[in-house]
Amino acid sequence: MTAGGTGMAPGEGDGHDRDGRQDKGGVRAALAGLTTRGRSFLAAGVAAAVCSYVLGQADLLRVGLLLAALPLVCVAVVYRTRYRVAGSRRLSPARVPAGSEARVHLRVDNVSRLPTGLLMLQDRVPYVLGPRPRFVLDRVEPGGRREVSYRVRSDLRGRYPLGPLQLRLNDPFGMCELTRSFSAYDTLTVVPRVEPLPLVRFTGEAMGYGDGRHRSLALAGEDDVIPRGYRHGDDLRRVHWRSTARYGELMVRREEQPQRASCTVLLDTRRIAHQGSGPDSAFEWAVSGAASAAVHLLERGYGVRLLTDTGTSVPGPDSGGGFTGSGHDSADTAGLMLDTLAVVDHSEEAGLARAYEALRGGNEGLLVAFLGDLDEEQARMVGRMRHRTGTAVAFVLDGAAWSRGGWAADPRGPQERLRLLRESGWTALPVSPGTTLAQLWQQADAQGGARADVGPRLAGGGMTGGWA
């Protein structure tokens, strides 16, 4: 970029701004940069010139010309100044949990053969991240650089733009001040807080928590082969001719069918289901709980998908039926889910019908739901979801307990909804303010283990219906 009477060049897409162009406004923009002091001098000079004409005082005219000329000369000096500098910004880290700090590193390089004067550097940040940072940079020698940093912090989830970076140039007398901006932005992603969860053993798992996840349904063998239709790109050496003759189409061997425990994390985002707002609201607790559960289960080797009441799932149906999270991509999947939860907001859905339809595939393995207030109809619909999953646990937020100045619900209502869910086979736990997910996680495991003997054995998700 070029500073001082010239505009900042657009960024090249790599976080840097280089090689500026002259402002279209030209001199008009420079004159608009006059400070209060400069405008005062100019007005005083014009007034003195008028008085000298009226009073016939030649000496007063010379004073007026001097007062008026000084700010104009400063405008010309600042306008003609050519500083070729490059600026960059680096976030460390670019994704932070709510309530944590990130550090922003700014770097300014003088890429010209002339030294710069005094530079005032400022970065534009949203108000929720803190005050706008400002720095004064001393003279930068040719080829030199200056590095500064500042911290940002937000208690609210979201994606926040940082930038553009701005340089303010002024003359030694403070008559003129020009601001030139870089064009590159960076984005800070504030994700929900992730709470560490205890390593509980789900009832009926094969070899302890996190073990025994990958088993073969069929071993490679001529008699035990499970054929499937030929797909473009399949190796022709895997063509199973006996099955091809039987089905009348090209079939290939599917020697091994790995089985991995799967989990769906259901988040109720309905506006009518949550009371209050802000970082301590029930909705934020539910979002943080969904993030904690998803990350925890991904780390344990589960294939996880995130589902909302709108029927939208992450990673989505194009990725193995919506479930992903094998060892090599669990970190990427966790990042994708956290980025999605960073910007999730209330929906205008009236019910959970779309989420119910998304679970029509049958055995979904483990289902962990974070639900807001439920009426009787929605509670019965959630109860029917249990029959389409293996094991199901629900954390139900009590709107009356979480609301601040909102409507007072019938205290018998939440208990009745919990009873309906438990009768349908759910492990349903109420969530009140101040309760941590880690405590509820252990309670859910204890409640499920106490009734493990009556839980049906499941063949799909590698788990049994121990939570009820």
N, C-alpha and C positions, 0 to 999 in steps of 0.2 A: 504494500500500500504506500501511498505517498501522502504525507501530512503537510498541513500548512498551506491553505489555499487550494488544495487539490483533494479530490475525493478518494475514498478507500476503494481499492479494487475488490471485485467479488472474489470469494474464496474458490479454491480449486477443487474443493470436495475432500480435502485431506485434513481439514481443521486449520489450514493456514490461509492468510490473506496476503497477497503480494501485488506489487506493481500497480499503483493506483492510476486513476485518470483524473483529468481536471474537472472540477464541478461545472455542471451546466449553468448554475446560477452565476458563476464568475464573480465579478466585482460586487454584484448585488448581494450575494451571499456573504461576502466579506464585510460589507457595510452593515448587514444585519447582525454581525458578530460584535458590534460595538457594545462595550459594557456601559453600565450606568455612569461611570467616571468619564468614559469617552464621549457619551452623548451630552453630558453636562459641559464638558470643555467645548464641544462643537456648538451647543446652544449659547454658551457664554460668548464665544467668538462672534457668532452672528449678531447677538444682541449688542456687543461692543461696536461692531461695524455700523449697525444702524444708528446707534447713539452718536458715533463720530460724524456721520452724515448730517444728522439733525442738529448737533451742537457745533459742527464745523471744527472739530478737534482732530487734527491729523495724527497726533500721537496715539489717540485712542483707537484709530483705525489700525495702526501697526500692532497694537496689543491684541485687537480682535482677530487680525489675520494670524498672529502667532497661536492664539488659543484654538482657532479653527483648524489650522494646519497640522498641529501636533497629533490629534487623533486620526486625521486622514493619512499622515505619514505612517503611523503605526499600522493602520489597515493595510497600506501598500506593502509594508515590510512583512507582515504576517502572511499576506496573500502571496507574495513572491517567494516565501520560504519554501524550500523543497527538501523534505525529509523522506527518504525512501526507507521505510521500516517494514518488517514482517512480524506478524503477531501470531501466536498459537496458544491454544488452551488444552489442558490435559486434566481429566477427572480421575481421581483416585479414592475409591473405585467409582465406576459409572453406575453401579446398582447397589443401593444401600437399603437396609431395613428402616422402617419408620422409627423416628426417634434417634437414629444414629447419624454421625457426622461424615461428610465427605470433604475432601480437600481439593480445591481447584488451583491448578498451577498455571500461571500466565507467564509468557515469555515474549519479549520484544527484542528483535534483532535490527540493528542499523546496517542495512545492506548498501548504503551509499558511501561515497568517498568523503563526505563532509560530516563533521560532528553535529549532533542535534543540540538544541537548547533544552530548557526545562520542559518536561512533558508531564502532563497530568493524565493518568490512566484510570479508567473506570470500566466496570463490567456490569451489564444489565442482568439482574436476577429477579425472579418473582418475589413478591413481598413475603410469601410464606417461608422462603428460604433464609430470610434475614435482611439486614440493611444492604444497600448497594455499596459494594466495595470501591474505594477510591485510593489511588496511590500517586505519589509524586516521584518522578524519576529524574535523577540528575542527568547532567550532560552524558550522552552516550557516544563514545568514540567511534570512528569508522570501523566497521566490522565487529563492533562490540555487541553485547547483549545484556539484558537485565531480566531477572526472574523474580517474581513475587507470587505469593499464594494467599488464599483466604479459605475459610471454612464455611460450609452451608449445612443446614440441618432443618428437617421438616418432620412434624409429627403426623402429617397427613400423607396418605398414599397418593401416587400420581406420577405423571411424566412432566418434568419442568424444563423449559428451554433456558439455556444460559447463553447470553449474548444479545446483540453483538458487542464486541469489545470496542471501546471508544477512546480516542485520544483528544485531549483538549490542549490547544496551543494558544498562548497569549504573548503579548509583547512585554518588555521590561517595565513599562509604565502602567500596565494594566488597563490600557485603553481599548484593546480589541481581544476578543476571545473566540476562537473557532473550534468547533467540535467535528471530528471526522470519525466515521464508524467503519469497522470491518463488516463483512457480510456473513461470516461463518457462524453457525450456531452449534452448540452441543446440547445433549439432552441428558438430564439426570433422572434416573428412574428410582423412585422411592417405593419399595415393595412392602407388603405386610410383614409384620414381625413374625418370625418363625420360632416357635417354642419347642425346645427339646422334649421328646416324649420318652417314657420308660420303655424298656424292651420287655414287653409282656409276651407270653406264649398264648397264641390263639388255640383254642381247644380243638384237638384233632389233627394238628399239624404233624408232619411226618417225623422230622428230626430236629425239633427245636426251632426257635425263631430264626427265620431266614434261611434254613437249610431245607434240602429236599424239594427244591422248587422246580428243578428241571428233570423231568422223567420222560421216558419214551413210551408212547402208547403202542407203538409197533416196532419190532426190531427188523433190521434188514434181512429179508429172506424171501425166497421165491414163493413160499406158501403163505407168508404172513404179510405180503405187500398190500399197501393201501393205495390204489391208483387214483389219479386225478386227471382232469382234462389237460391236454397239451396247451402250453402257453408259449407265446413268441419268445425266443431266446433260450428255451429249455434244451438241454443236451440230448441229442437224438439217441445217445447210448443208453439213456434212461427210459426209452420207450418200452412199455410192457405189452408185448404183442398178443399175449393171451387175453388180456383185458381189452385190447383194441378190437380183437375179433369178436369179443362178447358184446361190447357196447356199440360197435359200429363207428367209432371215432377214435382218433389218436389219443392214447392214454399213456402217461408216464408214471414211473414208480415214485412213491412218496415213502421212502424207507423209514424216515424218522419224523415223529410229530412231537416236538418239545412241548411240555406243559409247564406253564408258569402261573403262579398265583396272581390273580387279577383283582383290581379294586376300582370302584367308582366312588369318587368324592362328590357328593351332591351339595350344592350351595344354593340356598333359597335367597334370592335377591329381590323378592317382591316388595315394593314400597309399602303396601298395606300390611306387611308382616313384621315390619321393624319400626320401632318408635325411637325418636331422638336422632341426633347426628353428632358428628365430632369424633375425635380419636378414642373416646371412652364409651361410645355408643354400642348398642347390641349388634348392629350391623358390622361394625369394625371388628368386634370380637369374633363374629362368625367368619369373616373374611380371613382373619389371622388364624383361626382354627382350621379352616380348609387348607390354607397354605402349610400349616404345621403338619397336618395329617398327610397331605400329598407328599411333602418332602420326606417325612419319616418313612412312609411305605416305599417310596422309590429307593431310599437307602437300604431298605431291607430286601430289595430284589423283586418287588411287585411290579406288575404292569399296571400303570395307573392312568386313569383319565379323569379330567375335571368336567363336571356336568352342572349346568345351572337350570333354573326353572324355565328358561326360555328354550330349552332343548339344545342349546349350543354346547358342544363338547370340545375340550382341548386335550390332546393334540388334534382330534377330529377323526371322523370315520375313515379317512384315507390312510390312516396309519395303523394297520393291523386291527381294524375294528374299533379304533379309538383308543386302544390300550398300547402303551409303550413304556419303556423304562428298563430295558436290559442293561447289563453292566456298562456297555460302551456309550450309551446315550442317556443314562439317567440324569447326568448333570445338565445336559442340554434340555431335557424334558422338564426338569425342575425349574430351570431358568425361564422356559417358555410359559410354564404355569404361573410363576411368580410375576412375570411381566403382564400376563393377562389379569391376574388379581390386583395388580397395582392400579389398574384403571377401571375395574369393574364398578358398576354403579347400580342404583336401584332400577328395577324393571317395572313396567306398568302391567305385568301379568296379573290376572285375577286369581289364578290357581296354578297347580302343578301338573296340569294335563300334558304339557309338552315334555316335561321330564319323564312322566310316566310312559309316554309313547317311545321315548328314547331308550327305555329299559325293556322294550318288548323282545329283545333278542334272546331272552331266556336267562340261563344261569350266568350272572355277572360276577360270581365270586363274592368278594366282600363289598358291602355297600356302607359307606360312612356318610351320614347326612347331617348338615347343619341347617336347622329349620327355625323359622320365626314363628309368629303366632299362627295357629291353625284353627280354622273353624271345623265343625264336625264333618262336613263334606270332604274337606281337604285331608283331614286326619284319616278318613276311611280310604281315600285314594293312596295316601302314603302307606297305609297298611297293606294295600294290594301290591305295592311295589315289592314287599317282602317276598312274595311268591315268585318273583322274577330274579331273585338273587340267591346267593348261597347263605351268607351270614350278614346281618344288618344291624347297625347301631346308629342311633339318632341322638343328637344333642339339640334339645328343644329350648330355645330362649324364651323366657317368660317376659312378655312385653310389658306387663304391669309393673314388674320389679325393675325393669331397665328404663322405663319411660321417665321423663322429667317434666312434670306439668302436663302430661298427656292424659288421655282418657283412662279411667280406672276399670280394668277388666274384672269380670266376675271371677273371684279366686277359685271357684270350683271348675271353671272352664279349662285351665291348663292341666289340672289333675285328670279331668275326664279325657282329654286328648292323649295324655300319656297312657292312660289305661287302655284306650283303643289301640294304640300302637303296640303295647306289650301283648295284648291279646292276639295281635296279628303276627307275633313272633319277633318283634323288634326288641333290641335292648335300648330302651328309651330313657334318657336321663335329662332332668331339668337343669338349665344353666341360669344361675343368678349372678348378679354383679359381684366381682371379687373372686370368682371361682376360676381356677386355672385349668387349662385343657389337660395338663399332665395328671391332675387329681382325678378328673373325670375319666381319663383313659384307663387308669388303674381300676376305678370303680366299675367301668364297663367290663373289663376283663374278669373281675371278681364276680360280678353278677352273672356273666356268661358261664364261668366255670362252675358256679353253684348248681346250674341246671344243665350241665353238659350231658348227663346220662340220658336225658329225654330229647336231645338234639338229633335230628336225622343226619345220616352220613351223606355227604355230597361228593359227587365224582368230578365236578367241573373245575372248581377253583383251587383244589388241593387243600380244602378246609372243611370243617364240619360246622353245623349250625349250633355251635356252643353258646353264642350270644343270643339271648332271647329276652 
